[in-house]
Amino acid sequence: MKQVVGLYFGTDTIGGVLVENKKVIMSVKFDLASIEDAGSVQTDSEVLWEALVNKTLRALNAQGKTVFVSVADKEFVTRSFEIPLTNKKEIETSLVFEAGKHLPFKLEEVVADYSYNILMGQRKTRVSFVAAKKDIFKKYQDIITHLDLDSTVFEPGAISLARCIKSNKKFAKLRDYALIDITGNEANINFYNGDILVFSRHLAGANAGSLDEEKIIESIRLSFQYFEREFRNYKVDKVIGLFDAAYEHFMTSLKNELQKEVELLIPQEFIPNEMPSVEQVKALGVVLRRQSTYKVKPVFRVMGTEMSLDLADLPVPLNWPVILSVATVAALVLIFLSLIMGNMVTMKKIAIERERKVLEVPVELESKSSGQIESINLKFSKSIASVDALVKRFKPLSSFLKEISLIRSKGLWFDKLNLSLKEDKYQGDISGEIFRGDAYQEGVGIDEFAEKIRSSSVVMSLFSGVDIKNVSRGKNDKYDITKFTLNLKD
């Protein structure tokens, strides 16, 4: 395998790695302040960033022109939302509408990509939508292009870092987790569901070379509160902290504030035999994209197209020979189909005529006049229509019964289900029990079940709402359980 360079553009740093045959040959990190005369140039100037990239590539002794680029999370907007269970084609069809509702700016202003997980228990699809403004994307494209480099990879640091974490066998099967990374220049918190990024926040209190510990810890606490409120169906199984060596002391404050167990990782676990920073680990993560099984590999594009930003506005030349060939084939296909359809219609007419000739009038109707026969037919048709209407009114209940069995909480079962239909409106009660070995957790399970019902389009198409009517403690054989009744309103 040839040498590959990974670059991570931080808030005011660049982390770089040189990888060959899956082995890190060298890694470096430089600040913008390390560039001579940096003070005379604006820190957001492309010239300054180009100088820093050049310095990084020289230090790595990189020979090739291809680089993989990871960029600070603050340059992206991440939104996640749930839609009814559907296939990939329908996800893409509805994505423009759904994403437009969640973004703080217009879709035409961004390049974006998405990933998704299937939530079979809830019969929904969780979509993660990550976007960057076109001018941000172009800024990094221009830096790479002006240096005569080539990059087909551009992704958030949150995805690069998660790819590194999941490449560790210890965390390979980790499902729902939070990842906090802190360096001397920036701090971030990200929440994941499997491989997809659900929620991302650049933390307040991190400035170049100076971190406000109190402000960062407070920002992390507020992020957890927001996540637990907005994503109630998710339970964070593990919290991981990846800190530069100088900030490992944050762990004590973090554990005390969150009242959660936090597992500390250090950059040396990913880049041994050096003293790397988190920025260098993110640079490694974007390189691992080639061989990693981590499924999220974003390709940012203008919404509604499969083209990258710099191709999106180019006119597409017309290939007239191809167009004429396609038109000719289409005409021949239409002629062929018209002949087939004509033959099919003729054959159908013959079949109908044969059936008409062999029809026999029932003996009971032979002595009846045509008017009497018509009256009998009308009466019979009304009876059938009445039965059909009754069946149609209760048909939706089959979907309802299937749905509540799928969305019920863990440890919960049903005792009784009362349903009635009055004036085309359904109403009823669900009674049941739940056992989790703890009264509080059982109460949480009942709340979760009620919330899932409220969020179910299948259930709410029949009822206007659901209330918890009664909750009480009881016994089932030798075990304490919680009994409940939910009222389904018409």
C-alpha positions in Angstrom: 0.0 0.0 0.0 1.4 3.4 -0.9 1.9 6.2 1.6 -1.3 8.1 2.6 -1.4 11.5 4.4 -4.2 12.4 6.7 -4.7 16.1 7.7 -7.0 17.4 10.5 -7.8 21.1 10.3 -8.6 22.2 13.9 -9.8 25.6 15.1 -6.2 26.9 14.8 -4.1 23.8 14.5 -3.3 21.1 11.9 -2.7 17.5 12.9 -1.0 15.3 10.3 -0.1 11.6 10.0 1.8 9.6 7.4 0.5 6.0 7.1 2.0 3.1 5.1 0.7 -0.5 5.2 -1.7 0.5 8.0 1.2 1.6 10.1 1.8 5.2 11.3 5.2 6.2 10.0 5.1 9.7 11.5 2.7 12.2 13.0 2.9 15.9 13.8 0.9 18.8 15.0 1.4 22.5 14.4 -0.4 25.7 15.5 -1.1 28.7 13.3 1.0 30.7 15.7 4.0 28.6 14.7 4.1 30.3 11.2 6.5 33.1 11.0 4.8 36.6 10.7 1.5 34.9 11.6 0.6 37.9 13.6 0.6 40.1 10.5 -1.9 37.9 8.7 -5.5 37.2 9.6 -5.9 33.8 11.3 -8.7 32.8 8.9 -6.6 33.7 5.9 -6.2 30.8 3.4 -2.6 32.0 2.9 -1.8 31.2 6.6 -3.5 27.8 6.4 -1.6 27.0 3.2 1.7 27.8 4.9 0.7 25.5 7.8 -0.2 22.7 5.5 3.1 23.1 3.7 5.0 23.0 7.0 3.1 19.8 8.0 3.8 18.0 4.8 7.5 18.9 4.9 7.7 17.6 8.5 6.0 14.3 7.5 8.3 14.1 4.4 5.2 13.3 2.4 6.0 12.3 -1.2 2.5 11.9 -2.8 -0.1 14.5 -3.8 -3.2 12.8 -2.2 -4.4 13.8 1.2 -7.4 12.9 3.2 -9.0 15.8 5.0 -10.8 15.9 8.4 -12.2 19.3 9.7 -13.2 20.7 13.1 -16.8 19.8 14.1 -17.7 23.5 14.5 -17.6 23.9 10.7 -20.6 21.5 10.4 -24.2 21.3 11.3 -25.4 17.9 12.4 -29.1 17.1 12.6 -30.8 13.8 13.2 -34.5 12.8 13.0 -36.8 9.8 12.7 -39.0 9.0 9.8 -41.3 6.0 9.3 -39.5 2.7 8.4 -38.8 2.9 4.7 -36.2 2.0 2.0 -33.1 4.0 0.9 -34.8 5.4 -2.2 -37.7 6.8 -0.2 -35.3 8.2 2.4 -33.5 10.2 -0.3 -36.8 11.4 -1.7 -38.0 12.7 1.6 -34.6 13.9 2.8 -34.7 17.4 1.2 -38.0 18.2 2.9 -37.0 16.7 6.3 -33.6 18.3 6.3 -35.0 21.7 5.3 -37.1 21.7 8.4 -34.1 21.1 10.7 -31.4 23.3 9.2 -30.8 26.9 10.3 -30.1 28.0 6.7 -31.3 27.3 3.2 -30.5 23.9 1.5 -29.0 25.6 -1.5 -26.4 27.2 0.7 -24.9 23.8 1.8 -23.2 20.6 0.8 -24.3 17.6 2.7 -24.5 13.9 3.2 -26.6 11.5 5.3 -26.4 8.1 7.0 -29.1 6.1 8.7 -29.9 3.2 11.1 -33.0 1.0 11.0 -34.9 1.0 14.4 -36.8 -2.3 13.9 -38.4 -2.3 17.4 -39.9 1.1 16.7 -40.5 0.5 12.9 -38.6 3.8 12.2 -35.5 5.0 10.4 -33.1 7.2 12.3 -31.4 9.6 9.8 -28.2 11.6 10.5 -27.8 14.6 8.3 -24.4 16.4 8.3 -24.0 19.7 6.3 -21.4 22.4 5.7 -21.9 25.7 4.1 -20.6 25.9 0.6 -18.2 28.7 1.4 -16.6 26.6 4.2 -16.3 23.6 1.9 -14.8 25.8 -0.8 -12.3 27.3 1.6 -10.7 23.9 2.3 -11.0 22.9 -1.4 -9.1 26.0 -2.4 -6.3 25.4 0.2 -5.8 21.9 -1.1 -6.0 23.0 -4.8 -3.6 26.0 -4.4 -1.0 23.6 -3.0 -1.4 21.3 -6.1 -2.7 18.6 -3.8 -5.6 16.2 -4.4 -8.3 15.3 -1.9 -11.5 13.3 -2.5 -12.2 13.0 1.2 -13.7 15.7 3.4 -15.4 14.8 6.7 -16.1 16.1 10.3 -13.5 15.3 13.0 -16.3 13.6 15.0 -16.6 10.9 12.3 -12.8 10.5 11.9 -12.5 10.1 15.7 -15.3 7.6 16.0 -13.8 5.5 13.3 -10.6 5.3 15.4 -12.5 4.3 18.5 -14.6 1.6 16.7 -11.4 0.2 15.1 -10.4 -0.9 18.7 -11.8 -4.4 19.3 -12.9 -3.4 22.7 -15.3 -0.9 21.3 -16.2 -2.5 18.0 -19.7 -3.5 19.1 -20.5 -0.4 21.1 -23.9 0.9 20.2 -25.1 4.0 22.0 -22.3 6.1 23.4 -21.0 9.6 24.0 -17.5 10.7 23.1 -15.8 13.8 24.6 -12.5 15.0 23.2 -10.4 17.8 24.8 -7.2 19.4 23.6 -5.3 22.6 24.3 -7.2 24.2 21.4 -10.7 22.8 21.3 -13.3 20.6 23.1 -16.2 18.7 21.6 -18.9 16.3 22.7 -20.6 13.9 20.2 -23.4 11.2 20.7 -23.6 8.2 18.4 -26.1 5.5 17.6 -24.0 2.6 16.1 -21.9 4.3 13.5 -24.1 7.3 12.8 -23.6 10.7 14.5 -26.8 11.7 16.3 -25.8 14.9 18.1 -22.7 17.1 18.0 -21.6 20.2 20.0 -18.5 22.3 20.0 -18.0 23.1 23.7 -17.8 26.6 25.1 -14.7 27.4 27.1 -12.0 26.2 24.8 -9.6 28.8 23.3 -6.2 28.6 21.7 -3.8 27.3 24.4 -6.3 28.0 27.2 -9.2 26.0 28.6 -11.8 27.1 31.1 -12.4 23.9 33.0 -15.5 25.1 34.8 -17.2 26.4 31.7 -16.3 23.2 29.7 -17.7 20.9 32.4 -20.9 23.0 32.6 -21.2 22.9 28.8 -20.9 19.1 28.9 -23.6 18.8 31.6 -26.0 20.9 29.6 -25.3 18.9 26.5 -26.3 15.7 28.3 -29.4 17.3 29.6 -30.4 18.4 26.1 -29.6 15.0 24.6 -31.6 13.1 27.3 -34.6 15.4 26.8 -34.6 15.4 23.0 -33.7 11.8 22.4 -35.7 9.9 25.0 -35.6 6.6 23.2 -31.8 6.5 23.6 -29.8 5.4 26.6 -26.1 6.2 26.6 -24.4 2.9 27.4 -20.9 4.4 27.7 -19.2 7.7 28.0 -15.6 7.9 26.6 -13.2 10.7 27.2 -10.2 11.2 24.9 -8.0 13.9 26.3 -4.5 15.3 25.6 -2.2 14.3 28.5 -2.3 17.8 30.0 -6.1 17.6 30.6 -6.5 14.1 32.1 -7.3 15.9 35.4 -10.7 16.9 33.9 -11.9 13.3 34.5 -12.5 13.8 38.2 -14.6 16.9 37.7 -16.4 15.3 34.8 -17.4 12.1 36.7 -18.6 14.2 39.7 -20.7 16.5 37.5 -22.3 13.8 35.3 -22.6 11.1 38.0 -21.7 8.7 35.3 -18.7 6.4 34.7 -16.4 7.8 32.1 -13.7 5.7 30.5 -10.5 7.6 29.8 -8.5 7.0 26.6 -5.2 8.7 25.6 -3.9 9.4 22.1 -1.0 7.1 22.6 -3.4 4.1 22.4 -3.8 4.9 18.7 -0.4 6.3 17.8 2.2 4.6 20.1 5.8 5.5 20.6 5.1 9.2 20.4 3.4 11.9 22.4 0.5 12.6 20.0 -2.5 14.9 20.4 -6.2 14.3 19.7 -5.7 16.3 16.5 -3.3 13.6 15.2 -5.7 10.8 16.2 -8.4 12.5 14.1 -5.9 12.8 11.2 -5.4 9.0 11.6 -9.1 8.4 11.6 -9.7 9.9 8.2 -6.9 7.8 6.7 -8.5 4.6 8.3 -11.5 5.3 6.1 -9.9 3.2 3.4 -9.7 -0.1 5.3 -12.1 0.4 8.2 -15.5 -1.4 8.4 -17.0 1.7 10.0 -19.9 2.3 7.6 -20.2 6.1 7.6 -18.0 7.5 4.8 -19.6 10.8 3.9 -19.4 12.2 0.4 -20.5 15.8 0.5 -22.6 17.1 -2.4 -25.2 19.7 -3.3 -28.6 18.5 -2.1 -30.6 16.7 -4.8 -27.6 15.8 -6.9 -24.8 13.2 -6.9 -22.2 15.8 -8.0 -19.6 17.4 -5.8 -19.6 21.2 -5.3 -17.2 22.1 -8.0 -19.1 20.1 -10.6 -22.6 21.2 -9.6 -22.7 24.4 -11.6 -21.1 23.1 -14.8 -23.5 22.8 -17.9 -23.9 19.3 -19.1 -23.2 18.9 -22.9 -25.9 17.2 -25.0 -24.8 14.0 -26.8 -27.2 14.0 -29.8 -26.2 10.6 -31.3 -27.0 9.0 -28.0 -30.2 10.9 -27.6 -31.4 9.9 -31.2 -30.5 6.3 -30.5 -32.5 6.2 -27.3 -35.4 7.9 -29.0 -35.4 5.3 -31.9 -35.3 2.4 -29.4 -38.1 4.0 -27.4 -40.3 4.3 -30.5 -39.8 0.6 -31.5 -40.6 -0.5 -28.0 -43.9 1.6 -28.1 -44.9 0.0 -31.4 -44.1 -3.5 -30.1 -46.2 -2.9 -26.9 -49.1 -1.5 -28.9 -49.2 -4.7 -31.0 -49.1 -6.9 -27.9 -51.8 -4.9 -26.1 -54.0 -5.0 -29.2 -53.8 -8.8 -29.3 -54.4 -9.1 -25.6 -57.6 -7.0 -25.9 -58.9 -9.1 -28.7 -58.3 -12.3 -26.8 -60.0 -10.9 -23.7 -63.1 -10.1 -25.7 -63.3 -13.6 -27.0 -63.0 -15.1 -23.5 -65.7 -12.8 -22.2 -68.1 -13.8 -25.0 -67.5 -17.5 -24.3 -68.2 -17.0 -20.6 -71.4 -15.1 -21.4 -72.7 -18.0 -23.5 -72.2 -20.6 -20.8 -73.8 -18.6 -18.0 -76.9 -20.3 -16.6 -79.8 -18.6 -14.9 -80.5 -20.1 -11.4 -83.7 -22.2 -11.2 -85.1 -20.0 -8.4 -85.0 -17.0 -10.8 -86.4 -18.6 -13.9 -90.0 -17.8 -13.0 -89.1 -14.2 -11.9 -89.6 -11.1 -14.0 -86.7 -8.9 -14.8 -88.0 -6.3 -12.2 -88.1 -8.9 -9.5 -84.6 -10.2 -10.3 -83.3 -6.6 -10.2 -84.9 -6.1 -6.7 -83.4 -9.3 -5.4 -80.0 -8.2 -6.7 -80.3 -4.8 -5.1 -81.2 -6.3 -1.7 -78.3 -8.8 -1.9 -75.8 -6.0 -2.9 -76.9 -3.9 0.1 -76.2 -6.8 2.4 -72.8 -7.3 1.0 -72.0 -3.6 1.2 -73.1 -3.6 4.8 -70.7 -6.4 5.7 -67.9 -4.8 3.7 -68.3 -1.5 5.6 -68.3 -3.3 8.9 -65.1 -5.2 8.0 -63.4 -2.0 6.8 -64.2 -0.2 10.1 -62.4 -2.9 12.1 -59.6 -3.7 9.6 -57.2 -0.9 11.0 -57.3 -2.7 14.4 -55.0 -5.5 13.0 -52.3 -2.9 12.3 -52.9 -1.4 15.8 -52.5 -4.7 17.6 -49.3 -5.5 15.7 -47.9 -2.1 16.4 -48.4 -2.1 20.2 -46.8 -5.5 20.4 -43.7 -4.2 18.7 -43.4 -0.9 20.7 -44.0 -2.3 24.2 -41.3 -1.6 26.7 -38.9 -4.3 28.0 -40.5 -6.4 30.8 -44.0 -5.2 30.0 -47.0 -7.4 29.1 -50.7 -6.9 28.5 -53.6 -8.3 30.7 -56.7 -6.8 29.0 -57.6 -4.7 26.0 -61.0 -3.0 25.7 -61.9 -1.3 22.4 -65.1 0.1 21.1 -66.3 2.0 18.1 -68.8 4.7 18.4 -69.8 7.1 15.6 -66.7 6.0 13.6 -64.4 6.9 16.5 -62.3 4.3 18.4 -61.7 4.4 22.2 -60.5 2.0 24.8 -58.2 1.0 27.6 -55.0 -1.1 27.7 -54.2 -2.8 31.1 -51.0 -4.6 31.9 -48.1 -5.2 34.2 -44.4 -4.5 34.1 -41.5 -6.1 36.0 -38.0 -4.7 36.1 -37.1 -5.4 39.8 -37.3 -1.7 40.6 -40.4 0.5 41.1 -38.7 3.5 39.6 -37.5 1.7 36.5 -40.9 0.1 36.0 -42.5 3.6 36.1 -40.0 4.7 33.5 -40.9 1.7 31.4 -44.6 2.7 31.5 -43.8 6.3 30.6 -41.6 5.0 27.7 -44.5 2.8 26.4 -47.0 5.7 26.6 -44.5 8.0 24.7 -44.0 5.4 22.0 -47.8 5.1 21.5 -48.0 8.9 21.2 -45.2 8.8 18.6 -46.7 6.0 16.6 -48.4 7.2 13.4 -50.3 3.8 13.3 -51.8 4.2 16.7 -52.5 7.9 16.5 -54.3 7.5 13.2 -57.1 5.7 15.3 -56.9 7.7 18.6 -56.5 11.3 19.5 -54.3 10.7 22.4 -53.2 8.5 25.3 -53.2 9.1 29.1 -51.9 7.1 32.0 -55.1 6.3 33.8 -53.9 4.3 36.7 -50.5 3.0 38.1 -50.3 0.8 41.2 -47.9 -1.7 42.9 -49.0 -5.4 43.1 -47.6 -8.9 43.2 -47.3 -11.6 40.6 -46.6 -14.9 42.3 -43.5 -14.0 44.5 -42.5 -10.8 42.7 -43.4 -7.2 43.2 -44.7 -5.7 39.9 -46.3 -2.4 38.7 -49.8 -2.6 37.2 -51.1 0.1 34.9 -54.0 1.2 32.7 -53.7 3.5 29.7 -56.7 5.3 28.3 -56.9 5.6 24.5 -58.9 8.7 23.7 -61.3 9.0 20.8 
